[in-house]
Amino acid sequence: MINKKESRIRRSRQTRIKIAELSVPRVAIMRTNMHISAQLYSPCGTKVLAAASTMEKELRTTFANGGNSTAAKEIGKLIAQRALEAGVTEVAFDRSGFRYHGRVKALAEAAREAGLKF
């Protein structure tokens, strides 16, 4: 019997195979009950170019709960800003098997509004 985590990982594996074929930088997200984070990986997938998370010291004090849509919007803006500083404008969005809904959707839309194209 397959559990929830294994099925999410199986879905994410298929996405990463497709993104690897495209050979573009990818924004990968990780969502937990308390936090959300995003990392920008190089096209080869071995180097992190930028990262943003609600676990960062400056952001931890601004949010009472890092696991809500407001926090996700801020992380989306922040990862887009840091990606543009690193010289990346076009990326692939890797939602890590999570549904495109709620916090994941809020992060993606905020990143698009801040200037990332995917």
N, C-alpha and C positions, 0 to 999 in steps of 0.2 A: 504494500500500500504506500502510495506517494503522499508525503505531507505538504503543507503549504509552502514551507521554505524551499524544499526540493523542487517544487513545480515553478516557483519564482526563479530559481537559479537556472532551471532548464530553459525558461523563456528568455532569460538574459543572455544565455549562451548563443542562441540563434541570432539575437540582435548584434552581439559583438562580432560574430562571423561576418555578417553583412557589412558592418561598419569597417571592418578590417579590409574588405574588398574595395571599399570606396577610397581608402587611404586619405582620410581627412582627420583633423583634430576632433576629439570627441569630448563632450561634457557628460560625465558620469555622475549620477546622483546616488546618495544613500539616505534612506529614510528609516528612522526609528520612532518609537513612541514619543521620545523626549527631544530629539534633534533631527536636523536635516543638513546634509552637506553636499557640496558639488566640487568636482575636480575636473580640470581641463588637461587631457592627455595629448601628447604629441601624436602625429599620424602613425608612427611605428608602435605606439602604445607603451613605450618604456620610460618615458619621462613625463613628470607632472609639470605643466607650464604655469598653472595657477590653481588656487584652491580657495574655497570659502565655506565656513561652517558656523552653526550656532554655538559650537563648542569653543570658539575663539574667545579669549579673555575680554576683549572690548565688547563683543556682541552678547556675551552671557549676561552682562549686567543690564542691557537694554531690554531684554525680553524676559517676562515672567515665565513663559513657557516657550521653548524653542521648537516645539512640535505642533505649531499651528500655521495657518495660511499667511498671516502677517509676517511671521519670521521667514517663511519660504519666499515671499516676495522680496524681502530685503536680501536674502542670499542670492536670489536670481539677479538682482541689480548689481550686487557686489561681484559675482563671478563674471558678469558681462563687462563690468568696468575693468577688472583685473585681466581679462582676456584681451580687451582692446589695448591695454597697456603693454601686453606681451606681443602685440602685433597680429592677433588672430581675430578675424571678423566672421568667418564662415566655419561652422562646426556641425557635427552630427550629435543629436541628442540621444544619450543612452540612459533610459529610465530604469535600467537594472531589473527588468521584469515587473516593476510596479505598474499599476494601472495609471493611465493618463487621466487623473482625476484628483480633485482636492489640492493637497500641498504640492504634488508633482506638477500639476497643471499651473498652479500659481507661480511656481519657480520658473517654469518654461516661458510663460507669458511675460513675466517681469524681465527676464533675460532678453527676450525679443524686443521689448519696448526700449531697453537700454542699449540696443545696437547690435546684438548678435543675430546672425542669420542661420537658421536651420529649418 
